[in-house]
Amino acid sequence: MDVDRGVRVAVDTGTVTLGSDRSVQALKLGKGKLVIIAKNCPEEVRDDVMYYSKLSDIPVYTYDGSSVDLGSVCGKPFTVAILIIKDPGDSTILEAAEHEAAENSVGIFEAAENRGFSRQRKRKFSPASKSKILKVMR
């Protein structure tokens, strides 16, 4: 069974969480057995998912397609950048994702520290914005 079919069966018969906000919340609570991320997922969201999945010891699989492709595989009329499989149902997606990752010699666990991101993001302000902020603070 390939990953596309496994995802579709998991969506139909199991329990999944779609969307980046709800997925990050579920990862913070340690819920889920597998995270699937679309290839074109925004970097900031990807960094959050990688960080929290590492803390929760939940494997991450990078789907070899865009969020549009992942949405259509799920049978949804919208894009899906991230989905978490909480219960695979009748699907063998966990084994299929692991098998495909081994075939492609890509580990199912992606190390967050290898991505070179920092949890603290610095906001940059232009000189004009700084002066407006200072005026408001006075």
N, CA and C of each residue as an Amber inpcrd file, in Angstrom:
protein
   414
   0.8560000  -1.1790000   0.0000000   0.0000000   0.0000000   0.0000000
   0.8970000   1.2360000   0.0000000   0.6570000   2.1310000  -0.9230000
   1.4800000   3.3320000  -0.9680000   0.9450000   4.3810000   0.0070000
   1.6970000   5.4300000   0.1710000   1.3670000   6.4600000   1.1600000
   0.0680000   7.1780000   0.8120000  -0.1600000   7.4660000  -0.4730000
  -1.3910000   8.1600000  -0.8700000  -2.6310000   7.3720000  -0.4510000
  -2.6260000   6.1020000  -0.7550000  -3.7790000   5.2710000  -0.4020000
  -3.9050000   5.1320000   1.1170000  -2.7730000   5.0120000   1.7910000
  -2.7910000   4.9100000   3.2450000  -3.3600000   6.1520000   3.9050000
  -3.0070000   7.3290000   3.3750000  -3.5360000   8.5820000   3.9130000
  -5.0450000   8.6350000   3.7010000  -5.5000000   8.2590000   2.5160000
  -6.9340000   8.3170000   2.2140000  -7.7240000   7.3700000   3.1150000
  -7.2200000   6.1550000   3.3150000  -7.9110000   5.1960000   4.1760000
  -7.9040000   5.6810000   5.6190000  -6.8050000   6.2940000   6.0550000
  -6.7310000   6.8220000   7.4220000  -7.7240000   7.9610000   7.6160000
  -7.8760000   8.8150000   6.6230000  -8.8380000   9.9190000   6.7180000
 -10.2630000   9.3710000   6.7650000 -10.5380000   8.3270000   5.9810000
 -11.8870000   7.7710000   5.9120000 -12.2390000   6.9170000   7.1300000
 -11.2950000   6.1090000   7.6360000 -11.6380000   5.1540000   8.6970000
 -11.0250000   5.4740000  10.0520000 -10.0250000   6.3290000  10.0820000
  -9.3380000   6.6300000  11.3370000  -9.6460000   8.0140000  11.8500000
  -8.7440000   8.4950000  12.6940000  -8.8770000   9.8320000  13.2620000
  -7.6560000  10.6470000  12.8540000  -7.8850000  11.7490000  12.1600000
  -6.7920000  12.6090000  11.7210000  -7.1100000  14.0540000  12.0860000
  -6.0660000  14.8520000  12.2010000  -6.1950000  16.2850000  12.4240000
  -5.5960000  16.9890000  11.2150000  -6.3730000  17.8470000  10.5780000
  -5.9180000  18.5850000   9.4090000  -5.6600000  20.0320000   9.7810000
  -4.6380000  20.6160000   9.1790000  -4.3640000  22.0340000   9.3800000
  -3.2110000  22.2790000  10.3270000  -2.5020000  23.3610000  10.0910000
  -1.2880000  23.6410000  10.8530000  -1.5710000  24.0450000  12.2910000
  -2.5630000  24.8990000  12.5260000  -2.8370000  25.3580000  13.8930000
  -3.2800000  24.2140000  14.8030000  -4.2410000  23.4350000  14.3250000
  -4.7320000  22.3180000  15.1330000  -3.6670000  21.2310000  15.2850000
  -2.8330000  21.0610000  14.2630000  -1.7800000  20.0460000  14.3310000
  -0.7130000  20.4270000  15.3500000  -0.3260000  21.6890000  15.3790000
   0.6630000  22.1370000  16.3590000   0.1020000  21.9860000  17.7750000
  -1.1840000  22.3080000  17.9530000  -1.8160000  22.1200000  19.2650000
  -1.7830000  20.6510000  19.6800000  -2.1040000  19.7530000  18.7550000
  -2.0910000  18.3220000  19.0640000  -0.6770000  17.8490000  19.3860000
   0.3120000  18.3840000  18.6830000   1.7020000  17.9990000  18.9550000
   2.1410000  18.4810000  20.3340000   1.7030000  19.6600000  20.7270000
   2.0440000  20.1700000  22.0500000   1.4920000  19.2620000  23.1450000
   0.3390000  18.6410000  22.8720000  -0.2730000  17.7310000  23.8340000
   0.2380000  16.2960000  23.6790000   1.0820000  16.0560000  22.6700000
   1.6520000  14.7230000  22.4710000   0.6840000  13.7410000  21.8490000
  -0.3240000  14.2370000  21.1480000  -1.3150000  13.3620000  20.5280000
  -0.9240000  13.0880000  19.0930000  -1.0140000  11.8500000  18.6980000
  -0.7350000  11.4750000  17.3220000   0.3100000  10.3880000  17.2250000
   0.2740000   9.6910000  16.0920000   1.2270000   8.6140000  15.8370000
   2.1530000   8.9330000  14.6730000   1.7050000   9.8230000  13.7720000
   2.5090000  10.1840000  12.6080000   2.0960000  11.5660000  12.1390000
   3.0840000  12.3830000  11.7980000   2.8370000  13.7100000  11.2290000
   3.2410000  13.6540000   9.7660000   2.3850000  14.1360000   8.8980000
   2.6990000  14.2090000   7.4690000   2.6900000  15.6820000   7.0780000
   3.8160000  16.1210000   6.5050000   3.9890000  17.5240000   6.1050000
   4.1430000  17.5910000   4.5960000   3.4210000  18.4970000   3.9610000
   3.5660000  18.7140000   2.5220000   4.9340000  19.3390000   2.2500000
   5.4210000  19.0980000   1.0610000   6.7480000  19.5870000   0.6900000
   6.8370000  21.1090000   0.7050000   5.7270000  21.7900000   0.4050000
   5.7470000  23.2540000   0.3330000   5.1850000  23.9130000   1.5890000
   5.2200000  23.2170000   2.6960000   4.7450000  23.7720000   3.9650000
   5.6130000  24.9830000   4.3400000   5.0250000  26.0640000   4.8550000
   5.8220000  27.2320000   5.2390000   6.8980000  26.8700000   6.2660000
   8.0540000  27.4560000   6.1180000   9.2130000  27.1200000   6.9460000
   8.9470000  27.3550000   8.4320000   8.2560000  28.4300000   8.7660000
   7.9880000  28.7290000  10.1700000   7.1120000  27.6430000  10.8080000
   6.1020000  27.2120000  10.0870000   5.2180000  26.1480000  10.5820000
   5.9800000  24.8300000  10.6580000   6.8020000  24.5630000   9.6390000
   7.6030000  23.3380000   9.6130000   8.5400000  23.2860000  10.8310000
   9.1400000  24.4160000  11.1650000  10.0440000  24.4620000  12.3190000
   9.3000000  24.1520000  13.6180000   8.1050000  24.7260000  13.7730000
   7.3050000  24.4430000  14.9660000   6.9420000  22.9660000  15.0480000
   6.5140000  22.4100000  13.9230000   6.1340000  20.9920000  13.8960000
   7.3310000  20.1100000  14.2140000   8.4730000  20.4280000  13.6480000
   9.6700000  19.6120000  13.8970000  10.0690000  19.6790000  15.3770000
   9.9750000  20.8460000  15.9530000  10.3510000  21.0200000  17.3540000
   9.4290000  20.2140000  18.2710000   8.1230000  20.4040000  18.1070000
   7.1710000  19.7330000  18.9960000   7.0870000  18.2330000  18.7280000
   7.2950000  17.8090000  17.4990000   7.2780000  16.3690000  17.2310000
   8.5050000  15.6950000  17.8400000   9.6120000  16.4150000  17.8780000
  10.7960000  15.8600000  18.5220000  10.5690000  15.7290000  20.0310000
   9.9430000  16.7310000  20.6250000   9.6470000  16.6580000  22.0580000
   8.6830000  15.5240000  22.3810000   7.7370000  15.2700000  21.4890000
   6.7180000  14.2560000  21.7240000   7.1030000  12.8840000  21.1810000
   8.2540000  12.7670000  20.5350000   8.7010000  11.5150000  19.9130000
   7.6810000  10.9830000  18.9080000   7.1650000  11.8720000  18.0820000
   6.2270000  11.4870000  17.0310000   6.9630000  11.6000000  15.6990000
   6.9470000  10.5370000  14.8820000   7.6650000  10.5790000  13.6100000
   7.0470000  11.5680000  12.6270000   7.9040000  12.1350000  11.7880000
   7.4830000  13.1090000  10.7790000   7.8200000  12.5520000   9.4070000
   6.8400000  12.5660000   8.5180000   7.0350000  12.1220000   7.1430000
   6.7830000  13.3040000   6.2230000   7.7340000  13.6100000   5.3580000
   7.5640000  14.6940000   4.3960000   6.9350000  14.1280000   3.1350000
   5.7140000  14.5700000   2.8590000   4.9620000  14.1100000   1.6970000
   5.5960000  14.6840000   0.4410000   5.7920000  13.8380000  -0.5570000
   6.4520000  14.2640000  -1.7840000   5.4370000  14.8680000  -2.7520000
   4.8590000  15.9750000  -2.3310000   3.8760000  16.6780000  -3.1390000
   3.5080000  17.9680000  -2.4440000   2.7530000  18.7930000  -3.1320000
   2.3740000  20.0820000  -2.5590000   1.1860000  19.9170000  -1.6200000
   0.8270000  21.0040000  -0.9630000  -0.3240000  20.9830000  -0.0640000
  -1.6270000  20.7850000  -0.8430000  -1.6520000  21.1990000  -2.0950000
  -2.8170000  20.9560000  -2.9440000  -2.9650000  19.4590000  -3.1960000
  -1.8350000  18.7980000  -3.4960000  -1.8500000  17.3540000  -3.7200000
  -2.2810000  16.6040000  -2.4640000  -1.7490000  17.0130000  -1.3220000
  -2.0960000  16.3530000  -0.0660000  -3.5780000  16.5460000   0.2560000
  -4.1080000  17.7290000  -0.0160000  -5.5330000  17.9820000   0.1900000
  -6.4010000  17.0980000  -0.6850000  -6.0000000  16.9110000  -1.9450000
  -6.8000000  16.0650000  -2.8340000  -6.6890000  14.5930000  -2.4530000
  -5.5350000  14.1760000  -1.9430000  -5.3860000  12.8020000  -1.4630000
  -6.3060000  12.5550000  -0.2730000  -6.4610000  13.5760000   0.5740000
  -7.3560000  13.4680000   1.7350000  -8.8250000  13.5480000   1.3360000
  -9.0930000  13.9220000   0.0870000 -10.4680000  14.0540000  -0.3670000
 -11.0900000  15.3650000   0.0480000 -10.2770000  16.3720000   0.2790000
 -10.7650000  17.6760000   0.7240000 -10.6340000  18.6930000  -0.4140000
 -11.5580000  19.6480000  -0.4890000 -11.4890000  20.6610000  -1.5460000
 -10.6130000  21.8570000  -1.1710000  -9.6800000  21.6690000  -0.2740000
  -8.7930000  22.7420000   0.1530000  -7.3990000  22.1770000   0.3620000
  -6.4210000  23.0710000   0.5160000  -5.0470000  22.6310000   0.7090000
  -4.8430000  22.1360000   2.1420000  -3.9680000  21.1510000   2.2740000
  -3.6180000  20.6070000   3.5820000  -2.0950000  20.5810000   3.6570000
  -1.5240000  21.4560000   4.4730000  -0.0710000  21.5150000   4.6070000
   0.4240000  20.4770000   5.6120000  -0.3680000  20.2260000   6.6480000
   0.0350000  19.2950000   7.7080000  -1.1720000  18.4750000   8.1240000
  -0.9330000  17.1930000   8.3690000  -1.9630000  16.3780000   8.9840000
  -1.3100000  15.4460000   9.9860000  -2.0360000  15.1770000  11.0450000
  -1.5670000  14.2680000  12.0830000  -2.5060000  13.0750000  12.1060000
  -1.9340000  11.8970000  12.0640000  -2.7270000  10.6810000  12.1700000
  -2.7220000  10.2640000  13.6280000  -3.8840000  10.3780000  14.2510000
  -4.0250000   9.9910000  15.6580000  -4.3500000   8.5060000  15.7720000
  -5.2400000   8.0380000  14.8900000  -5.6030000   6.6280000  14.8350000
  -5.6950000   6.2580000  13.3610000  -4.8570000   5.3130000  12.8860000
  -4.8590000   5.0010000  11.4570000  -6.0940000   4.2530000  10.9680000
  -6.9130000   3.7320000  11.8610000  -8.0930000   2.9810000  11.4340000
  -7.6810000   1.7100000  10.7270000  -8.2430000   1.4660000   9.5420000
  -7.9180000   0.2670000   8.7490000  -6.6700000   0.4590000   7.9020000
  -6.0720000   1.6150000   7.9550000  -4.9190000   1.9530000   7.1180000
  -3.6280000   1.3710000   7.6770000  -2.7050000   1.1200000   6.7740000
  -1.3570000   0.7030000   7.1690000  -0.3750000   1.8280000   6.8540000
  -0.8060000   3.0580000   7.0670000  -0.0020000   4.2280000   6.7230000
   1.2920000   4.2910000   7.5150000   1.2710000   3.8470000   8.7580000
   2.4890000   3.9090000   9.5700000   3.5800000   3.0440000   8.9570000
   3.2260000   1.8260000   8.5380000   4.2000000   0.9410000   7.9060000
   4.5780000   1.4370000   6.5060000   3.5890000   1.9520000   5.7600000
   3.8540000   2.4340000   4.4050000   4.7920000   3.6280000   4.4160000
   4.5880000   4.5570000   5.3430000   5.4560000   5.7320000   5.4280000
   6.8680000   5.3180000   5.8150000   6.9710000   4.3850000   6.7450000
   8.2920000   3.9100000   7.1660000   8.9910000   3.1790000   6.0270000
   8.2360000   2.3580000   5.2780000   8.8080000   1.6020000   4.1610000
   9.2740000   2.5290000   3.0480000   8.4480000   3.5250000   2.6920000
   8.8210000   4.4590000   1.6330000  10.0110000   5.3270000   2.0450000
  10.0580000   5.6940000   3.3200000  11.1890000   6.4840000   3.8020000
  12.4680000   5.6570000   3.7250000  12.3770000   4.3730000   4.0180000
  13.5590000   3.5090000   3.9310000  13.9910000   3.3290000   2.4840000
  13.0290000   3.2210000   1.5660000  13.3610000   3.0860000   0.1450000
  14.0760000   4.3210000  -0.3820000  13.6350000   5.4810000   0.0570000
  14.2290000   6.7360000  -0.4050000  15.4590000   7.1160000   0.3940000
  15.8680000   6.2600000   1.3170000  16.9620000   6.5000000   2.2630000
  16.8360000   7.8330000   2.9700000  15.6030000   8.1580000   3.3240000
  15.3270000   9.3360000   4.1290000  14.6840000   8.8290000   5.3950000
  15.2110000   9.2470000   6.5340000  14.6520000   8.7840000   7.7910000
  13.2780000   9.3660000   8.0370000  12.4240000   8.5930000   8.6680000
  11.0860000   9.0810000   8.9840000  11.1640000  10.1350000  10.0790000
  12.2040000  10.0750000  10.9110000  12.4120000  11.0910000  11.9200000
  13.3850000  12.1130000  11.3460000  12.9520000  13.3480000  11.2320000
  13.8520000  14.4070000  10.7980000  14.2820000  15.1560000  12.0400000
  15.5830000  15.2930000  12.2250000  16.0910000  15.9580000  13.4270000
  15.8980000  17.4590000  13.3020000  15.2360000  18.0340000  14.2850000
  14.9440000  19.4660000  14.2450000  16.2210000  20.2910000  14.3440000
  17.1890000  19.8210000  15.1140000  18.4020000  20.6170000  15.2520000
  19.2220000  20.6440000  13.9660000  19.0350000  19.6630000  13.0830000
  19.7520000  19.6640000  11.8110000  19.1770000  20.6840000  10.8400000
  17.9750000  21.1520000  11.0930000  17.3690000  22.1330000  10.2160000
  17.9190000  23.5250000  10.4840000  18.6270000  23.6960000  11.6090000
  19.2830000  24.9630000  11.8900000  18.3250000  26.0960000  12.2010000
  17.3110000  25.8440000  13.0020000  16.4050000  26.9180000  13.3500000
  16.5270000  27.2260000  14.8250000  16.1210000  28.4060000  15.1610000
  16.1370000  28.8400000  16.5450000  14.7010000  29.0430000  16.9960000
  14.3930000  28.7050000  18.2070000  13.0500000  28.8760000  18.7250000
  12.7200000  30.3490000  18.9330000  13.7300000  31.1670000  19.1010000
  13.4850000  32.5860000  19.3230000  13.6520000  33.3220000  17.9990000
  12.6070000  33.9960000  17.6000000  12.6710000  34.7680000  16.3610000
  12.7410000  36.2460000  16.7280000  13.6280000  36.9500000  16.0750000
  13.7820000  38.3730000  16.3590000  12.9990000  39.1640000  15.3280000
  12.2820000  40.1360000  15.7990000  11.5130000  40.9920000  14.9130000
  12.3680000  42.1940000  14.5500000  12.4130000  42.5190000  13.2750000
  13.1990000  43.6460000  12.8080000  12.2600000  44.8050000  12.5020000
  12.6100000  45.9690000  13.0170000  11.8160000  47.1610000  12.7960000
  12.6220000  48.1630000  11.9890000  11.9340000  48.8800000  11.1330000
  12.5850000  49.9530000  10.3940000  12.7310000  51.1560000  11.3310000
  13.6210000  52.0950000  11.0170000  13.7780000  53.2820000  11.8680000
  12.4750000  54.0680000  12.0290000  11.6510000  54.1350000  10.9790000
  10.3800000  54.8540000  11.0750000   9.4390000  54.1510000  12.0510000
   9.4040000  52.8280000  12.0160000   8.5460000  52.0730000  12.9390000
   9.0090000  52.2450000  14.3680000  10.3180000  52.2700000  14.5690000
  10.8470000  52.4360000  15.9220000  10.4190000  53.7760000  16.5140000
  10.4700000  54.8170000  15.6890000  10.0920000  56.1370000  16.2010000
   8.5950000  56.1820000  16.5280000   7.7540000  55.5080000  15.7180000
   6.3170000  55.4550000  16.0040000   6.0490000  54.6880000  17.2940000
   6.7680000  53.6270000  17.5130000   6.6010000  52.8250000  18.7190000
   7.0180000  53.6320000  19.9470000   8.1190000  54.3510000  19.8330000
   8.5840000  55.1660000  20.9540000   7.6020000  56.2830000  21.2850000
   6.9730000  56.8870000  20.2420000   5.9890000  57.9360000  20.4870000
   4.7840000  57.3810000  21.2260000   4.3610000  56.1960000  20.8630000
   3.2030000  55.5820000  21.5150000   3.5300000  55.2400000  22.9540000
   4.7400000  54.8390000  23.2120000   5.1360000  54.4060000  24.5620000
   5.3100000  55.5900000  25.5160000   5.4890000  56.8000000  24.9760000
   5.7120000  57.9790000  25.8280000   4.4850000  58.4460000  26.4580000
